[in-house]
Amino acid sequence: MIHQLHLLLLAALTATSVACAASSERPNVLLILTDDLGYQDLSCQGATDIQTPHIDRLAASGVHFTDGYVTAPQCGPSRAGLLTGMSQSRFGCMDNKNDQGLPSADVVQLISEQLKAQGYTTGLIGKWHVGFMESEKEGHATRPGHHPWERGFDYTLKHHGGMSHLFPYRADGWKWMTSRKREPRLQQKLVGEEAPTYLDGLPTDTYLTDIFSDKAVEFIETNQDEPWFLYLSYNAPHTPCSASKDKLQQFADVEDPKRRMMAAMMSSLDDGVGEIVAALKASGQLENTLVWFLSDNGGPTAKNGSRNDPFSGLKGDVYEGGIRVPFMLSWPGTLPAGKVISEPVISLDILPTSLAAAGVEQVPEIHEGNNLLPWLTGQGDFPNGVLYWSWRNSNQAIRIGSLKEIRNARSIQALDGTQIPKHNFVDLGTNPTELAGEHSLKSPEKKQLLASRLDAWLEQLEADAQVLTPKQ
């Protein structure tokens, strides 16, 4: 927890990272992010109607976190938190439509900027949705200064914002995008190019999941001589949902049409992950690559057929269904294989952990996550004693050990049909579905501990936002 804002800024401006490993020893970092994937939308997460064998093998090759979290139950803020390694509410990123952009690089450097400074070749492929703005005049666009190539990425292949048709070059996809003032074409900037270009004339059957996977394989095969960082940001299985006829036929036995579409979309994404791991293996880079896999938030179950079982809540809630996501980390030969861990981790941990793997001894104090490597390799204690959430100023939560306080903007319905109030205290160890009433936490002392710690954090958060929120 950061208590002095001037110390925050001083640390960010003056901290110098020191590489302690030779270039040949530093691992590549591959960060795979899915979009609106529910907790039970992978077979390794308990799904029986969806098969994801390649992702399952990735989970089995490393550490599978049962209690993996993101910083917000919505796409844009979650991605801003992941890339900066700090709570996005600390710099005024409240939700997709209330996004003032990222603090400048002299205040906080993204994971891409810091790894680039260490000599890494950096790439973004897929959905960006950072520093995003919407207006009737300009439609959907990225704020100046917030494009990936302006924030540490050497190579970019992206679409701008929150939603894209998965077949944007097909007639129906093109119409869907343009009618909503969204740019249908992918934007690419090659290493060394001064300006990006829009990709015209791609085949009409170009499927975003497949082209993102193919370009990721190309990036891996092209950059074998020096360490690299690739942020592979799929927009599946976000709406509008679509898949190839072959994939839909493969899951014809799934009765629910939304769930059938989800299974088809995830099968394509899983194929891509399989191709990427195969490329790592074929090029001899598998044991020298740190691979993260997670979703940006919980599933919006009614919209895309996702499931957050066994948890209550969904995208937009700070109940577990909105913020607890599939989360895994693989580094063959360095991290143990087949290990399932129930201690809580959060997307904030990705930046310091990845930089530590790259040989950086200390990250600036402005970042809020923890380096997980000493703990995961048996050389240190578990670092995440307290986790916090704030989204839209009306959805907050805190977790200390297994204890959690939830201040949600709305009441929700649990899977068993019972109502859960907006405000609840629970022990996730005995009540993981966060049921209310007799199931709620009863100890006044524990409730007071949670409430006082959360109030203090929110007060500091508000003070920090007065200084860190970019001025437009």
Beta strands, then each sheet from edge to edge (+ up, - down):
strand 1: 28-34
strand 2: 63-69
strand 3: 121-127
strand 4: 132-135
strand 5: 139-142
strand 6: 155-159
strand 7: 187-189
strand 8: 197-198
strand 9: 228-233
strand 10: 289-295
strand 11: 324-330
strand 12: 339-341
strand 13: 345-346
strand 14: 386-391
strand 15: 395-400
strand 16: 403-407
strand 17: 412-413
strand 18: 419-420
strand 19: 423-427
sheet 1: 8+ 7- 6+ 3+ 9+ 1+ 10+ 11- 2+ 12+
sheet 2: 8+ 7- 6+ 3+ 9+ 1+ 10+ 11- 2+ 13+
sheet 3: 4+ 5-
sheet 4: 14+ 15- 16+ 19-
sheet 5: 17+ 18-
end
